[in-house]
Amino acid sequence: MSRLSDYRLLSFDVYGTLIDWEQGILTALQPFLEKHNAGNKFDRKFLLETYHVLERDQQTAAPDMIYSKVLATLHPILAQQLGLPQPSTEENLIFGNSVGKWPAFPDSVEALNRLSKTYKLLILSNVDRESISDTLSGPLKGVHFDTVLTAQDIGSYKPDQQNFEHMLETVKAEYGIEKSQVLQTAQSQFHDHHPAHRLAIKSVWIERLGATMGNQAEEIYDWKFDTMADMANAVEQEL
């Protein structure tokens, strides 16, 4: 297959691809930083890279911990690394429950609705059921996804290949869709493109401008677009 429109299903990473998770995380951190007069003390890239390492390590150490608890757990660790006082339990919980408020990229909803005319849409996300539900009823309201798979459902976090194998088994059982008909569509090289490649799943890299988390020195993809709108345009041009 050499055309985007030859495929039948798009498997989406949501946070970083459809949802601006970097801005969402920084916004959720801001009240605590400002409380301790550190609102402008740390560089954006430094904060995101520090957060990303902590998240990766926490998910590796506790693959069965739901995502909101992962965030609540690493919030005080991040504060410690930044040399700030320990947050309260309430502050940790507020940060952990912020996922559903993280904003969608401006093009996401319209592009997804356009793409849904050609493909089945599936979510393969590292978050928990409650957080993804909040996102679907909030920032991504109006988009229909045919299947939603979370790390909470699977019991592990991407880039664990188990998540991708579970996705492939699901789409085969529910829709008769083969691996050769699936496109992993994502921003993160670390979470999505590298593990998808190891399983010979074709992928579309949505290279969101200025993205920091999930980058890798080796960039793997079969198609690349700056935005979801650009991808939708390309599919429509093929058809």
C-alpha positions in Angstrom: 0.0 0.0 0.0 1.4 3.4 -1.0 -1.6 5.7 -0.5 -3.0 7.1 2.7 -6.5 6.3 1.4 -5.7 2.6 1.0 -5.8 2.1 4.8 -9.0 1.5 6.8 -8.3 2.5 10.4 -6.3 5.3 12.1 -5.0 4.4 15.6 -4.5 7.7 17.4 -2.3 8.8 20.2 -4.4 11.5 21.7 -2.2 13.6 24.0 0.4 15.4 22.0 -1.3 14.6 18.7 -4.9 15.8 19.1 -4.6 17.4 22.5 -1.9 19.9 23.3 -0.6 18.0 26.3 2.5 20.1 26.7 0.5 23.3 27.1 -2.0 21.4 29.3 0.8 20.2 31.6 2.4 23.6 31.9 -0.9 25.3 32.6 -1.7 22.7 35.3 1.7 23.3 36.9 1.4 27.1 36.8 -0.7 27.7 40.0 1.9 25.8 42.1 4.8 27.5 40.5 3.2 31.0 40.9 2.4 30.2 44.6 6.1 29.9 45.2 7.2 32.8 43.0 8.5 30.5 40.3 6.1 31.2 37.5 8.8 32.5 35.2 11.8 30.8 36.8 12.0 27.7 34.6 12.4 27.4 30.9 9.5 25.7 29.1 11.8 23.1 27.5 13.5 22.3 30.8 10.1 21.8 32.6 8.8 19.5 29.9 11.9 17.4 29.6 12.1 17.0 33.3 8.4 16.1 33.5 8.7 13.6 30.6 11.6 11.7 32.3 9.6 11.5 35.5 6.5 10.3 33.7 8.4 7.7 31.7 10.1 6.3 34.8 6.9 6.2 36.8 5.0 4.4 34.1 7.8 1.9 33.8 7.9 1.3 37.5 4.1 1.0 37.9 2.5 -0.1 34.6 -0.8 -0.8 36.3 -1.1 2.6 38.0 -3.8 4.7 36.3 -2.6 7.8 34.6 -4.3 10.4 36.9 -2.5 8.7 39.8 0.8 8.7 37.9 0.4 12.5 37.6 -0.5 13.0 41.2 2.5 10.8 42.2 5.1 12.6 40.2 3.8 16.1 41.0 5.7 16.2 44.4 8.8 14.6 42.8 8.8 17.3 40.2 8.5 19.9 42.9 11.5 18.4 44.7 13.6 18.3 41.5 12.8 22.0 40.9 13.9 22.9 44.5 10.4 23.9 45.5 8.4 23.0 48.7 6.3 19.9 48.7 2.7 20.4 47.3 -0.3 19.5 49.4 -2.2 16.3 48.8 -5.0 18.4 47.3 -2.6 20.1 44.9 -1.3 16.7 43.8 -4.8 15.5 43.1 -5.8 18.7 41.2 -2.7 18.2 39.0 -3.6 14.5 38.5 -7.2 15.3 37.5 -6.2 18.0 35.0 -6.0 15.8 32.0 -9.6 16.3 30.8 -9.0 20.1 30.8 -5.9 20.0 28.5 -6.8 21.9 25.3 -7.3 20.4 21.8 -5.2 21.7 19.0 -7.3 24.1 16.9 -7.4 21.8 13.9 -8.2 18.5 15.7 -12.0 18.3 15.8 -12.6 19.4 12.2 -9.8 17.2 10.8 -11.0 14.2 12.7 -14.6 14.6 11.4 -13.2 14.9 7.9 -11.1 11.8 8.3 -14.0 9.8 9.9 -15.6 9.8 6.4 -12.7 7.6 5.1 -11.5 5.6 8.2 -12.5 4.0 11.4 -11.0 6.1 14.3 -9.5 4.4 17.3 -7.9 5.7 20.4 -4.8 4.0 21.8 -3.9 6.2 24.8 -1.7 6.1 27.8 -4.4 7.7 30.0 -7.2 6.2 32.2 -10.8 5.8 31.3 -12.1 8.7 33.3 -9.5 11.1 31.9 -10.2 10.1 28.3 -14.0 10.4 29.0 -13.5 13.9 30.2 -11.5 14.7 27.0 -14.1 13.2 24.7 -16.9 15.1 26.4 -14.9 18.3 26.5 -12.1 19.4 24.2 -12.8 16.7 21.6 -16.6 16.9 21.9 -18.3 16.2 18.6 -15.9 13.5 17.4 -16.9 9.9 17.2 -14.3 7.3 17.9 -15.2 3.7 17.0 -13.0 2.2 19.7 -11.3 3.6 22.8 -8.4 1.7 24.4 -6.6 3.1 27.4 -3.5 2.0 29.4 -6.0 1.2 32.2 -7.7 -1.3 29.9 -4.5 -2.9 28.7 -2.5 -2.9 31.9 0.6 -1.3 30.4 1.8 2.0 29.0 3.2 2.7 25.5 5.9 2.2 24.3 5.2 -1.4 25.6 4.5 -3.4 22.5 1.7 -5.2 24.4 -0.5 -2.0 23.8 0.0 -2.2 20.1 -0.6 -6.0 20.0 -3.8 -5.5 22.0 -4.9 -2.8 19.5 -4.3 -5.1 16.5 -6.1 -8.0 18.1 -9.1 -5.7 18.9 -9.5 -4.3 15.4 -9.1 -7.8 13.9 -11.8 -9.2 16.1 -14.2 -6.2 15.9 -13.8 -5.1 12.3 -11.8 -7.7 10.5 -9.1 -5.1 9.9 -5.6 -6.5 9.4 -2.3 -4.9 10.5 -1.6 -3.9 7.0 -4.7 -1.7 7.0 -3.9 0.2 10.2 -2.0 3.6 10.4 -0.6 4.6 13.8 -1.1 8.4 13.8 0.9 10.2 16.5 3.3 13.0 17.4 5.5 11.0 19.8 8.4 9.1 18.3 9.1 7.5 21.7 5.6 6.4 22.6 4.3 5.5 19.1 6.4 5.5 16.0 9.3 3.4 17.3 7.2 0.6 18.9 4.8 0.6 15.9 7.8 0.2 13.6 9.1 -2.8 15.6 5.7 -4.5 14.9 5.7 -3.4 11.2 2.8 -1.1 11.7 2.8 1.8 9.2 2.7 5.3 10.8 1.8 8.9 10.2 3.9 11.4 12.1 2.0 14.6 13.1 5.0 16.8 13.8 3.4 19.4 16.0 5.5 22.6 15.9 7.7 23.1 18.9 6.9 19.7 20.5 9.4 18.6 23.1 8.1 15.4 24.8 8.5 12.1 23.0 11.2 13.2 20.5 13.9 10.8 19.5 17.1 11.3 17.6 16.0 8.7 15.0 12.7 9.8 13.4 10.6 6.9 12.0 7.5 7.4 10.0 5.9 6.6 6.6 4.1 9.9 6.2 4.7 13.2 7.9 2.4 16.3 8.4 2.6 19.4 10.5 -1.0 19.2 11.6 -4.1 16.9 11.5 -5.6 19.4 9.0 -2.7 18.8 6.6 -3.3 15.1 6.8 -7.0 15.4 6.2 -6.2 17.6 3.2 -3.8 15.0 1.8 -6.4 12.2 2.1 -9.1 14.2 0.4 -6.7 15.1 -2.4 -6.0 11.4 -3.0 -9.7 10.7 -3.1 
